[in-house]
Amino acid sequence: EETITAALKPHGYRIRPTESAKEPLQLDLKRLGGAIIIVLALYLFLKKVGFLTYSPELEGPTSLLAVFGIGVVAAFSSCTAIVGGLIAGFAASRAKQEEHLSFMKRIVPHVLFNLGRLLGFVVLGAVIGWVGQSLSLSSTANGVFVMGIAIVMIMLGTNLVGVFSRPVFSIRPPKFLANRVH
């Protein structure tokens, strides 16, 4: 264990003993209060600016442009967070392997990766939109769905911010899939 710890320490990692998971759950009120204040301030600011009161209608071209803009912002923010690490790792390994190649030859895999990702998102979005067009939720079912998603997002957010001494809620793939990935 000491050998592994010594090898990981220069890279900013450490091994946590399994006993720490058995510690009683503790709430960090400073972090929770800070997170609530930041979210509340952001909410009040966006409401004052009028951003939260805008409800686009899908009838006119201007409102479709607004929906497209919101989609682009959402895609960049979530996609960068999820795929950014993958691209950075891929770029770093490729840069070491192919130092001797020209810029144009080194950029080709990145362009192909992003084109494939873009095409995949377009196809998946079209299929989901096509299926979603035929589905219609009642207002009660929609409310329950939105509240469920909100609760999951709040739980994941408390884990990310570190409100509790250990993660309270995490989404993990089934073991038979996780074993294939590793």
RAFENGI-V43478 format. One record per backbone hydrogen bond with DSSP energy under -1.0 kcal/mol. CO is the residue of the C=O (numbers start at 1). NH is the residue of the N-H. If there is no record, write none. Layout:
BEGIN
co=CO nh=NH
co=CO nh=NH
END
This chain:
BEGIN
co=1 nh=5
co=2 nh=6
co=3 nh=7
co=4 nh=8
co=5 nh=9
co=8 nh=11
co=8 nh=13
co=9 nh=12
co=17 nh=20
co=18 nh=21
co=19 nh=22
co=26 nh=165
co=27 nh=29
co=28 nh=32
co=29 nh=33
co=30 nh=34
co=31 nh=35
co=32 nh=36
co=33 nh=37
co=34 nh=38
co=35 nh=39
co=36 nh=40
co=37 nh=41
co=38 nh=42
co=39 nh=43
co=40 nh=44
co=41 nh=45
co=42 nh=46
co=43 nh=47
co=44 nh=48
co=45 nh=49
co=46 nh=51
co=46 nh=52
co=60 nh=64
co=61 nh=65
co=62 nh=66
co=63 nh=67
co=64 nh=68
co=65 nh=69
co=66 nh=70
co=67 nh=71
co=68 nh=72
co=69 nh=73
co=70 nh=74
co=71 nh=75
co=72 nh=76
co=73 nh=77
co=74 nh=78
co=75 nh=79
co=76 nh=80
co=77 nh=81
co=78 nh=82
co=79 nh=83
co=80 nh=84
co=83 nh=87
co=84 nh=88
co=85 nh=89
co=86 nh=90
co=87 nh=91
co=88 nh=92
co=89 nh=93
co=90 nh=94
co=91 nh=95
co=92 nh=96
co=93 nh=97
co=94 nh=98
co=102 nh=106
co=103 nh=107
co=107 nh=111
co=108 nh=112
co=109 nh=113
co=110 nh=114
co=111 nh=115
co=112 nh=116
co=113 nh=117
co=114 nh=118
co=115 nh=119
co=116 nh=120
co=117 nh=121
co=118 nh=122
co=119 nh=123
co=120 nh=124
co=121 nh=125
co=122 nh=126
co=123 nh=127
co=124 nh=128
co=125 nh=129
co=126 nh=130
co=127 nh=131
co=128 nh=132
co=129 nh=133
co=138 nh=142
co=139 nh=143
co=140 nh=144
co=141 nh=145
co=142 nh=146
co=143 nh=147
co=144 nh=148
co=145 nh=149
co=146 nh=150
co=147 nh=151
co=148 nh=152
co=149 nh=153
co=150 nh=154
co=151 nh=155
co=152 nh=156
co=153 nh=157
co=154 nh=158
co=155 nh=159
co=156 nh=160
co=157 nh=161
co=158 nh=162
co=158 nh=163
co=163 nh=28
co=174 nh=178
co=175 nh=179
co=177 nh=181
co=178 nh=182
END
